[in-house]
Amino acid sequence: MFVILVYDAGERRVQKFHRICRRYLTWVQLSVFEGELTGAQLER
């Protein structure tokens, strides 16, 4: 499944959120990621 993820997180959580998203998705812009995810990856 192709996913586009956009987030708005507090200053304390941005780095952690960014690090987790980069494991599974491609970084497009400051708080935008996109990529293919399996059902199991999506549940994590």
ZAFI-306571 format. One record per residue: residue number from 1; x, y, z of N, C-alpha, C in turn. Coordinates in steps of 0.1 Angstrom, whole numbers, plus 2048, in hexadecimal, padded with zeros to 3 digits. Last residue first. Layout:
! residues N
[NUM; [X; Y; Z]; [X; Y; Z]; [X; Y; Z]]
...
***
This chain:
! residues 44
[44; [81A; 7F2; 882]; [824; 7F6; 88C]; [823; 804; 88F]]
[43; [808; 7F0; 86D]; [803; 7EE; 87B]; [80D; 7F2; 885]]
[42; [819; 7F3; 857]; [80F; 7FE; 85A]; [80A; 7FC; 868]]
[41; [826; 7DB; 856]; [82E; 7E7; 859]; [824; 7F3; 85D]]
[40; [811; 7CA; 84F]; [818; 7C8; 85B]; [820; 7D5; 85F]]
[39; [80A; 7D3; 835]; [800; 7D4; 840]; [807; 7D3; 84E]]
[38; [826; 7E7; 828]; [81E; 7DA; 829]; [814; 7DC; 834]]
[37; [82A; 805; 816]; [82A; 7FE; 823]; [822; 7F1; 821]]
[36; [83C; 81B; 802]; [834; 80F; 803]; [836; 809; 810]]
[35; [83B; 840; 807]; [841; 833; 804]; [837; 827; 805]]
[34; [844; 85F; 817]; [83B; 857; 80E]; [843; 84A; 80B]]
[33; [840; 87B; 82D]; [847; 86F; 829]; [83E; 867; 81F]]
[32; [846; 89B; 83A]; [83E; 893; 830]; [847; 887; 82C]]
[31; [851; 8B1; 846]; [849; 8A8; 84E]; [840; 89F; 845]]
[30; [864; 8BA; 831]; [866; 8BC; 83F]; [85E; 8B2; 848]]
[29; [861; 8A1; 817]; [862; 8AF; 81C]; [863; 8AF; 82B]]
[28; [867; 885; 815]; [864; 88E; 809]; [866; 89C; 80C]]
[27; [876; 867; 81D]; [874; 875; 822]; [872; 87E; 816]]
[26; [867; 848; 81B]; [870; 852; 815]; [86C; 860; 819]]
[25; [863; 830; 836]; [85E; 839; 82B]; [869; 842; 826]]
[24; [86E; 821; 84B]; [864; 81B; 842]; [861; 823; 835]]
[23; [880; 831; 859]; [883; 823; 857]; [87A; 81C; 84D]]
[22; [875; 84A; 85A]; [880; 848; 850]; [883; 839; 84F]]
[21; [864; 848; 870]; [85E; 849; 862]; [869; 846; 858]]
[20; [876; 849; 885]; [86E; 83E; 883]; [868; 83D; 875]]
[19; [881; 863; 882]; [889; 858; 882]; [882; 84B; 87F]]
[18; [86A; 873; 885]; [871; 874; 879]; [87A; 867; 877]]
[17; [863; 86E; 8A0]; [85A; 86B; 896]; [861; 86A; 888]]
[16; [87A; 879; 8AD]; [877; 86B; 8AE]; [86D; 866; 8A3]]
[15; [878; 894; 8A5]; [884; 88C; 8A2]; [881; 87D; 8A3]]
[14; [85F; 89C; 8B0]; [862; 89D; 8A1]; [86D; 894; 89E]]
[13; [859; 89E; 8CB]; [857; 892; 8C4]; [85B; 891; 8B5]]
[12; [85E; 8B8; 8D3]; [865; 8AD; 8DA]; [864; 8A0; 8D2]]
[11; [84D; 8C8; 8C4]; [85C; 8C9; 8C2]; [863; 8BD; 8C8]]
[10; [831; 8B5; 8B8]; [837; 8BF; 8C1]; [846; 8BE; 8BF]]
[9; [828; 8B0; 895]; [82B; 8AC; 8A3]; [832; 8B7; 8AB]]
[8; [817; 8A9; 87B]; [81A; 8B5; 882]; [81C; 8B1; 891]]
[7; [81C; 896; 85C]; [81A; 897; 86B]; [81D; 8A6; 86F]]
[6; [813; 881; 843]; [816; 88F; 846]; [813; 890; 855]]
[5; [819; 867; 82C]; [817; 86A; 83A]; [81C; 879; 83D]]
[4; [80C; 853; 815]; [811; 860; 816]; [80E; 864; 825]]
[3; [811; 832; 809]; [80D; 83B; 814]; [814; 848; 813]]
[2; [806; 816; 7F7]; [80E; 822; 7F7]; [808; 82C; 801]]
[1; [808; 7F4; 800]; [800; 800; 800]; [809; 80C; 800]]
***
